Amino acid sequence: MPAFNLIDEPWIPCVMPNGEAREIGLRDALNSAHQVREVFDSSPLVTAALHRLLLSIVQRNFAPGSLVEWKALWSTGRLDDVKLNDYFIRWHARFDLFHAERPFYQQAKFKAKKTTPLKRLGWEFAAGNNATLFDHSWDEDRPAIPPATAARWVIATQTFAASAGKSETLHTKDSPWTRGAVILMQGNNLFETLALNLLSLLKPDFPSFADDCLVWELEETWNRGGLASSVTRRA
């Protein structure tokens, strides 16, 4: 089986302080967030979805319980790489895009009667019934898709996919960020951007569940009629 682990492999498009464009992995993006100017992809959907993924990991490990705690985090100017490395070691296998049992953001051994081109994950392309105005490709045009690109598309689809309707296999609803506007406060570097967009879990506006966790932390796997209801509220 091929392997492409999002923690180690370069796939997140970043702009460095000198203007250089560089792809880096999850570990480097967060450990060196204070040395990265911004995360930027040519697709606004991918850019927003990547920030959502990064924020979910930062929120999990550094969620401020008060304004005092947030100010303490801000004053350090960087994320604690020891804490991040411990987290990535614990969940390393769950970030493999091609894992045989737990492929990242996917359902292993999923079978459908009808298949669509992989590039349909790129919502800017005219693939399947996804009509666009300015893209003139067609379903039979199937170029090789690098794993880094596929990873970005999978994450953008998980964030922004519109409802696929009901089929004999499953029923999907809109993804979490499909409806509404996305607002991102931006700092002078990626660390500041992530810190500025953390949520205070003490506010009553945001519901909290004792069993809530990130989807790759779940011990159960999603299955038909099984875990679908609980996964809907998880990043």
Secondary structure, 3 states (H helix, E strand, C coil): CCCCECCCCCCEEEECCCCCEEEECHHHHHHCHHHCCEECCCCHHHHHHHHHHHHHHHHHHHCCCCHHHHHHHHHHCCCCHHHHHHHHHHCHHHHECCCCCCCCCCCCCCCCCCCCCHHHHCCCCCECCECCCCCCCCCCCCCCCCHHHHHHHHHHHHHHCCCCEECCCCEECCCCCCCCCCCCCCCCCHHHHHHHCCCCCCCCCCCCCCCCCCHHHCCCCCCCCCCHHHHCCCC
